[in-house]
Amino acid sequence: MKLSKLVTALAVLTISTSSGLSLAKVDEATAKRLKNDLTPVGAERYGNSEGTIPSWDGGIKEIPADYEEGEFHPDPYAGDALLFKITKDNMSKYADKLTDGQKALLTQYGPGYEIPVYPSHRSASFPERIYEKLYENALTAELLDNANGVKNTIATSPFPIPQNGVEVIWNHILRFRGEQSEYRAAFVTPTKDGSYTPILTNYGYYFAYAEPGITLEEIDNKIFYLKTKILSPAKLAGTLTLVHETLDQVRSPRKAWRYQAGERRLRRVPNLAYGTDLPTTASLRTVDQKDMYNGAPNQYSWKLLGKKEIYVPYNSYKLNKASEDAENVIRPKHINQDLTRYELHRVWEVEGDLRDGLHHVYHKRKFYFDEDTWQIVLAEDYNEDDELWRVSEAHTINNYQVPATFIAVELTYDLKSERYYLDGVNKEGPINYDPQFKRREFTTSAARREAKR
């Protein structure tokens, strides 16, 4: 049975997080598909019948000769010719390969907003140890009660052969993003006329879950540690946030602290989760939209709707380099689409409905996951009247020296206010994936010392 048919059959079950899920680990015969018709990540190994999606041949396996450490990644596909542009006027021709969110952007912002489509390259690749862990996870990983966490998994996505929507959600949350990273970049919330103030921030991640040789017991229920420090503008400079991201956030919720220069105290922030406004984003984004989706998935019932071929942002090396200067990217109402690149890829589609009795500004959500990485590349959020409210995109690249796929530029369009949130501009160099962090640097005492420096 082809994977697309298998997914359709499973989708009919409409399994939700409220049903006491028991499906998880697969038997050895099924897991062996990861070495045959499926890639190690769980994608369909072969291309489509039209030849518009190629077979996966391992992705980018070698660092390009013109890459220099400390410089932005050269675009391995810079020589590709543009295939066509999807516009407000011709989008009906491509409707079956567009999401509702993309159609809304084309309709609302056309004719200036267009989707440039290029040849598809399945560039995703990961270290061999991650492929090995994916296979092991497939055999052992299980959901905890009500899918609020996972067990018997480590290093990367737990369910490369998912059987329901919430397993796909966990694949995104726990996907491999390296072991550590540090970088400086700004986010902006332009007004309708395009004016903006960049908020330059230093980010430091310590991915405990992905540390080589570590066990699930040793990570102490932590996925990663995050420390951010705002560098400018002056009125926000010195604001520091420390996050301990937990694996089972219902049993042990995310822990977060914030230091603001005016208060000179590191305070616990108990509500930095779910539908709370993401700080300093002009109420254009919620906390759980960072990284396209994060945190405990328990507020929604998740349905796996199947797989689709969709034009998604991909191999966004041109945009990544241009985003050194926000002026290259920012335009009124939407970013400079001439810098973007979209390719035809297969995506998993998952829909979440807010569970009865719970509150969130989004009553329904749709996510589209790249089959080769488990990265959410497109998202749609609906209000209580079931109206499409916000559309998000993740423009990704394979940082091939790791190798792993990361978000180069992330954005959310608010269709009602006609403003947007954009993260990943004014970069001060590429991401450093070996900052030599120690776990003790992510304690509250270390954060207090750093904040006061």
C-alpha positions as CSV (number, residue, x, y, z in Angstrom):
1,M,0.0,0.0,0.0
2,K,1.4,3.4,-0.9
3,L,2.0,5.8,2.0
4,S,-0.6,8.3,0.7
5,K,-3.3,5.6,0.7
6,L,-2.2,4.5,4.2
7,V,-2.5,8.0,5.5
8,T,-5.9,8.4,4.0
9,A,-7.1,5.3,5.7
10,L,-5.7,6.4,9.0
11,A,-7.3,9.8,8.6
12,V,-10.7,8.3,8.4
13,L,-10.2,7.2,12.0
14,T,-10.0,10.9,13.0
15,I,-8.0,10.1,16.1
16,S,-7.8,12.9,18.6
17,T,-5.8,13.7,21.7
18,S,-8.8,13.2,23.9
19,S,-9.3,9.6,23.0
20,G,-6.6,7.9,25.1
21,L,-4.3,7.2,22.2
22,S,-2.6,3.8,22.1
23,L,-1.1,3.8,18.6
24,A,2.6,4.7,18.6
25,K,5.5,2.4,18.1
26,V,5.5,0.2,15.0
27,D,6.6,-3.4,14.6
28,E,10.0,-4.3,13.0
29,A,8.5,-5.1,9.6
30,T,6.9,-1.7,9.4
31,A,10.1,0.1,10.7
32,K,12.1,-1.6,7.9
33,R,10.2,0.6,5.5
34,L,12.5,3.4,6.7
35,K,15.3,1.6,4.8
36,N,13.3,0.8,1.7
37,D,10.3,2.7,0.3
38,L,10.5,5.4,3.0
39,T,13.5,7.7,3.8
40,P,15.0,7.5,7.3
41,V,12.9,10.4,8.3
42,G,9.7,8.7,7.1
43,A,9.1,10.5,3.8
44,E,8.2,8.8,0.5
45,R,11.5,8.0,-1.0
46,Y,10.4,8.2,-4.6
47,G,9.3,11.2,-6.6
48,N,5.8,11.7,-8.0
49,S,4.5,10.3,-11.3
50,E,4.7,13.7,-13.0
51,G,8.4,14.1,-12.2
52,T,7.8,17.5,-10.6
53,I,8.9,16.1,-7.2
54,P,12.2,14.1,-7.4
55,S,13.2,11.1,-5.5
56,W,15.2,11.7,-2.3
57,D,18.8,10.8,-2.9
58,G,20.2,11.7,0.5
59,G,19.8,15.5,0.3
60,I,22.8,17.7,0.5
61,K,25.6,15.3,1.5
62,E,28.6,17.4,1.0
63,I,29.4,21.0,2.0
64,P,29.7,23.2,-1.1
65,A,33.2,24.1,-2.0
66,D,32.5,27.8,-1.9
67,Y,31.2,27.6,1.7
68,E,33.4,29.4,4.3
69,E,32.8,29.0,8.0
70,G,31.3,32.2,9.5
71,E,29.8,33.3,6.2
72,F,26.3,32.9,5.0
73,H,25.5,29.7,3.2
74,P,26.0,29.9,-0.6
75,D,22.9,28.9,-2.5
76,P,23.4,25.5,-4.1
77,Y,20.6,26.2,-6.5
78,A,21.3,29.7,-7.5
79,G,21.4,28.7,-11.1
80,D,17.8,27.5,-11.3
81,A,15.5,29.3,-13.6
82,L,12.1,30.5,-12.4
83,L,9.4,28.1,-13.6
84,F,6.5,30.5,-13.1
85,K,4.8,32.9,-10.8
86,I,1.4,32.3,-9.1
87,T,-0.6,35.5,-9.0
88,K,-4.1,36.6,-8.0
89,D,-5.2,36.3,-11.6
90,N,-3.8,32.8,-12.4
91,M,-4.1,31.1,-9.0
92,S,-7.1,29.0,-10.1
93,K,-4.8,27.1,-12.4
94,Y,-2.7,26.0,-9.4
95,A,-5.5,25.8,-6.8
96,D,-5.1,22.1,-6.0
97,K,-1.5,22.8,-4.9
98,L,-2.2,25.9,-2.8
99,T,-3.4,26.1,0.8
100,D,-6.4,28.3,1.8
101,G,-3.9,30.6,3.5
102,Q,-1.9,31.1,0.3
103,K,-5.1,31.7,-1.7
104,A,-6.1,34.3,0.9
105,L,-2.7,36.1,0.7
106,L,-2.9,36.2,-3.1
107,T,-6.5,37.5,-3.1
108,Q,-5.9,40.1,-0.5
109,Y,-2.5,41.4,-1.5
110,G,-2.5,40.8,-5.2
111,P,-1.4,41.9,-7.8
112,G,1.8,42.9,-5.8
113,Y,1.9,39.6,-3.9
114,E,3.1,36.7,-6.0
115,I,4.5,33.2,-5.4
116,P,7.6,32.4,-7.4
117,V,8.0,28.7,-8.1
118,Y,11.3,27.0,-8.8
119,P,12.4,23.4,-9.5
120,S,12.0,21.1,-6.5
121,H,15.1,19.9,-4.6
122,R,14.8,17.5,-1.7
123,S,17.8,18.9,0.0
124,A,17.1,17.8,3.5
125,S,19.8,15.7,5.2
126,F,20.8,14.8,8.8
127,P,23.7,13.2,10.5
128,E,23.8,9.4,10.4
129,R,23.3,9.1,14.1
130,I,20.0,10.9,13.7
131,Y,18.9,8.4,11.0
132,E,19.8,5.6,13.4
133,K,17.8,7.2,16.2
134,L,14.8,7.7,14.0
135,Y,14.8,3.9,13.3
136,E,15.1,3.1,17.0
137,N,12.4,5.6,18.0
138,A,10.0,4.1,15.5
139,L,10.3,0.8,17.3
140,T,10.1,2.1,20.9
141,A,8.5,5.6,21.1
142,E,5.0,5.8,22.7
143,L,2.7,8.6,23.6
144,L,2.0,9.3,27.3
145,D,-1.6,9.6,28.6
146,N,-3.7,11.9,26.4
147,A,-0.7,12.5,24.2
148,N,0.7,15.2,26.5
149,G,4.2,13.8,26.2
150,V,6.3,10.9,24.8
151,K,8.5,8.2,26.2
152,N,11.2,5.8,24.9
153,T,12.5,8.3,22.5
154,I,15.6,10.6,22.2
155,A,17.5,12.9,19.9
156,T,14.9,13.5,17.2
157,S,11.3,13.0,16.0
158,P,9.8,10.0,17.8
159,F,7.3,8.8,15.2
160,P,8.8,8.6,11.6
161,I,5.8,6.5,10.6
162,P,3.0,8.4,12.3
163,Q,-0.4,7.0,12.9
164,N,-2.3,10.1,14.0
165,G,-2.2,13.9,14.0
166,V,-0.7,14.4,17.4
167,E,2.3,12.1,16.6
168,V,3.0,14.4,13.6
169,I,2.8,17.4,16.0
170,W,5.4,15.7,18.3
171,N,7.6,15.0,15.3
172,H,7.8,18.8,14.7
173,I,8.4,19.7,18.3
174,L,11.2,17.1,18.7
175,R,12.8,17.3,15.3
176,F,16.6,17.5,15.2
177,R,17.9,21.1,15.1
178,G,21.5,20.5,16.1
179,E,22.9,20.2,19.6
180,Q,23.5,23.9,20.4
181,S,23.2,27.2,18.5
182,E,23.7,30.9,19.0
183,Y,22.9,33.8,16.7
184,R,21.8,37.4,16.6
185,A,18.8,38.5,14.5
186,A,15.9,41.0,14.7
187,F,12.2,40.7,14.5
188,V,9.9,43.4,13.3
189,T,6.2,44.2,13.2
190,P,5.8,46.7,10.3
191,T,2.9,49.1,10.2
192,K,0.7,49.1,7.2
193,D,2.9,51.7,5.5
194,G,6.0,49.6,6.1
195,S,7.6,51.5,8.9
196,Y,9.2,49.4,11.7
197,T,11.6,49.3,14.6
198,P,13.9,46.2,14.6
199,I,14.3,44.4,18.0
200,L,17.7,42.9,17.8
201,T,18.1,39.8,20.0
202,N,20.8,37.4,20.9
203,Y,19.6,33.7,21.0
204,G,21.3,30.8,22.7
205,Y,19.9,27.2,22.5
206,Y,21.1,24.1,24.3
207,F,19.2,21.1,23.0
208,A,19.5,18.6,25.9
209,Y,17.2,16.1,24.1
210,A,19.6,16.0,21.1
211,E,22.9,15.7,23.1
212,P,24.9,12.7,21.8
213,G,24.8,9.7,24.1
214,I,22.2,11.1,26.5
215,T,19.2,9.1,27.7
216,L,15.7,10.3,28.2
217,E,16.1,9.9,32.0
218,E,19.2,12.1,32.0
219,I,17.6,15.1,30.3
220,D,15.3,15.6,33.3
221,N,12.2,16.1,31.2
222,K,13.9,19.0,29.3
223,I,13.8,19.3,25.5
224,F,16.0,22.4,25.4
225,Y,17.2,25.5,27.3
226,L,16.8,28.9,25.7
227,K,18.3,32.2,26.7
228,T,17.5,35.4,24.8
229,K,18.7,38.9,25.4
230,I,17.5,42.0,23.6
231,L,20.3,44.3,22.4
232,S,18.3,47.1,20.9
233,P,16.3,49.4,20.8
234,A,17.6,51.2,23.9
235,K,14.3,51.1,25.8
236,L,14.2,47.3,25.6
237,A,18.0,46.6,25.7
238,G,19.0,44.3,28.5
239,T,15.7,42.4,28.7
240,L,16.6,38.8,29.2
241,T,14.4,35.7,29.0
242,L,15.3,32.2,30.2
243,V,13.2,29.2,29.2
244,H,13.4,25.6,30.3
245,E,11.3,23.7,27.7
246,T,9.9,20.5,29.1
247,L,8.9,17.3,27.3
248,D,5.7,16.7,29.3
249,Q,4.4,20.2,29.9
250,V,1.2,19.1,31.6
251,R,3.1,17.1,34.3
252,S,5.8,19.8,34.6
253,P,5.0,23.0,32.7
254,R,7.5,25.1,30.8
255,K,9.6,27.2,33.2
256,A,10.3,30.8,32.1
257,W,11.9,33.8,33.7
258,R,12.3,37.4,32.5
259,Y,14.7,40.2,33.6
260,Q,13.8,43.7,32.6
261,A,16.4,46.4,33.1
262,G,13.9,48.8,34.8
263,E,13.0,46.2,37.4
264,R,16.5,44.7,37.9
265,R,14.9,41.4,39.0
266,L,14.6,38.0,37.4
267,R,11.0,37.2,37.6
268,R,9.2,33.9,37.0
269,V,6.8,34.2,34.0
270,P,4.1,31.6,34.5
271,N,2.0,32.4,31.5
272,L,4.6,32.3,28.7
273,A,2.7,29.6,26.8
274,Y,-0.3,28.7,24.7
275,G,-2.4,31.7,23.5
276,T,-0.6,34.5,25.4
277,D,0.7,37.3,23.2
278,L,4.3,36.8,22.3
279,P,6.1,39.7,24.1
280,T,6.9,42.9,22.0
281,T,5.1,41.6,18.9
282,A,2.3,44.1,18.8
283,S,-0.2,41.3,19.6
284,L,0.4,39.8,16.1
285,R,1.5,36.4,17.4
286,T,0.9,34.1,20.3
287,V,3.6,32.4,22.3
288,D,2.8,29.0,20.8
289,Q,3.3,30.3,17.3
290,K,7.1,30.7,17.8
291,D,8.8,28.1,15.6
292,M,5.4,27.8,13.9
293,Y,4.1,25.7,16.8
294,N,5.5,24.9,20.2
295,G,4.5,23.7,23.6
296,A,2.1,21.1,25.0
297,P,-0.5,20.0,22.4
298,N,-3.2,19.2,24.9
299,Q,-5.5,22.2,24.1
300,Y,-6.5,20.8,20.7
301,S,-7.9,17.6,19.2
302,W,-5.6,16.8,16.3
303,K,-6.7,15.1,13.1
304,L,-4.4,13.7,10.5
305,L,-6.0,14.8,7.2
306,G,-3.4,13.1,4.9
307,K,-0.7,14.2,2.5
308,K,-0.8,16.8,-0.3
309,E,1.5,18.2,-2.9
310,I,1.8,21.9,-2.1
311,Y,4.0,24.8,-3.2
312,V,5.9,25.7,0.0
313,P,8.8,28.0,0.9
314,Y,12.0,25.9,0.5
315,N,15.7,26.2,0.0
316,S,15.4,29.9,0.9
317,Y,19.1,30.7,0.7
318,K,18.5,33.9,-1.3
319,L,16.1,35.3,1.3
320,N,18.4,34.3,4.1
321,K,21.3,36.2,2.6
322,A,19.2,39.2,1.8
323,S,17.8,39.3,5.3
324,E,21.2,40.7,6.6
325,D,19.5,44.0,5.9
326,A,15.8,44.3,6.8
327,E,15.4,47.0,4.2
328,N,15.8,44.3,1.5
329,V,12.9,42.3,2.9
330,I,10.3,44.6,4.4
331,R,7.5,46.0,2.3
332,P,4.1,47.4,3.2
333,K,1.7,44.6,4.2
334,H,4.0,41.7,3.1
335,I,7.6,40.9,2.6
336,N,9.5,41.3,-0.7
337,Q,8.3,38.2,-2.5
338,D,11.0,38.5,-5.2
339,L,13.5,37.2,-2.6
340,T,11.4,34.1,-1.9
341,R,11.5,30.6,-3.4
342,Y,8.7,28.1,-3.4
343,E,8.9,24.5,-4.5
344,L,6.5,21.6,-4.9
345,H,6.8,19.3,-2.0
346,R,4.7,16.7,-0.2
347,V,3.4,17.8,3.1
348,W,1.4,16.2,5.9
349,E,-1.7,18.1,6.7
350,V,-2.9,18.2,10.4
351,E,-5.9,20.1,11.7
352,G,-6.5,21.0,15.4
353,D,-9.8,21.9,16.9
354,L,-9.9,23.7,20.3
355,R,-11.2,21.3,23.0
356,D,-14.5,22.1,24.8
357,G,-14.1,24.2,27.8
358,L,-10.6,25.6,26.9
359,H,-9.7,29.1,25.9
360,H,-7.4,30.2,23.1
361,V,-7.7,33.0,20.5
362,Y,-7.4,30.4,17.8
363,H,-10.3,28.0,17.6
364,K,-9.0,26.0,14.7
365,R,-5.5,25.5,13.3
366,K,-4.1,23.9,10.2
367,F,-0.4,22.9,9.9
368,Y,1.5,21.6,6.8
369,F,4.6,19.6,7.6
370,D,7.4,19.1,5.2
371,E,7.7,15.3,4.7
372,D,11.5,15.4,4.6
373,T,12.1,17.2,7.9
374,W,8.9,17.3,10.0
375,Q,9.2,21.1,9.9
376,I,5.9,23.0,9.8
377,V,6.3,25.2,6.7
378,L,2.8,26.7,6.5
379,A,0.2,27.3,9.1
380,E,-3.3,28.8,9.2
381,D,-5.1,30.0,12.3
382,Y,-8.9,30.6,12.6
383,N,-10.9,32.7,15.0
384,E,-14.0,31.7,17.0
385,D,-16.2,32.4,14.0
386,D,-14.2,29.9,11.9
387,E,-12.7,32.7,9.8
388,L,-9.2,32.6,8.6
389,W,-7.3,35.1,10.7
390,R,-3.5,34.6,10.4
391,V,-1.2,32.8,7.9
392,S,2.3,31.8,8.8
393,E,5.3,30.7,6.8
394,A,8.7,29.2,7.6
395,H,11.3,29.9,4.9
396,T,13.9,27.2,5.5
397,I,17.4,26.2,4.5
398,N,19.6,23.1,5.0
399,N,22.5,24.4,7.1
400,Y,24.6,21.7,5.5
401,Q,27.6,21.9,7.9
402,V,25.4,20.3,10.6
403,P,23.5,19.1,8.5
404,A,19.9,20.0,9.5
405,T,17.1,22.1,8.3
406,F,16.4,25.4,10.1
407,I,14.1,28.4,9.7
408,A,15.9,31.2,8.0
409,V,13.0,33.6,8.1
410,E,9.6,33.1,9.9
411,L,6.6,35.3,9.5
412,T,2.9,35.6,10.4
413,Y,0.4,37.6,8.3
414,D,-2.6,39.1,10.1
415,L,-5.3,39.3,7.4
416,K,-7.5,41.6,9.5
417,S,-5.0,44.3,10.5
418,E,-3.0,43.8,7.3
419,R,0.2,43.8,9.4
420,Y,2.8,41.1,9.8
421,Y,5.4,39.7,12.2
422,L,8.8,38.9,10.7
423,D,11.6,37.2,12.5
424,G,15.1,36.7,11.1
425,V,16.3,40.0,9.7
426,N,19.4,42.2,10.4
427,K,21.3,39.0,11.0
428,E,24.8,39.5,12.4
429,G,26.3,36.6,10.6
430,P,25.1,33.0,10.3
431,I,24.1,30.7,13.2
432,N,27.0,29.4,15.3
433,Y,26.3,25.7,15.9
434,D,29.1,25.1,18.3
435,P,29.1,27.9,20.9
436,Q,30.4,25.5,23.6
437,F,27.6,26.1,26.0
438,K,27.5,24.4,29.3
439,R,24.1,23.4,30.9
440,R,25.0,25.5,34.0
441,E,24.9,28.6,31.8
442,F,21.1,28.2,31.6
443,T,20.4,28.3,35.3
444,T,18.5,31.2,37.0
445,S,21.7,32.2,38.9
446,A,23.7,32.4,35.7
447,A,20.9,34.4,34.1
448,R,20.9,36.9,36.9
449,R,24.6,37.4,36.6
450,E,24.5,37.9,32.9
451,A,21.5,40.3,33.1
452,K,23.4,42.6,35.5
453,R,26.5,42.8,33.4
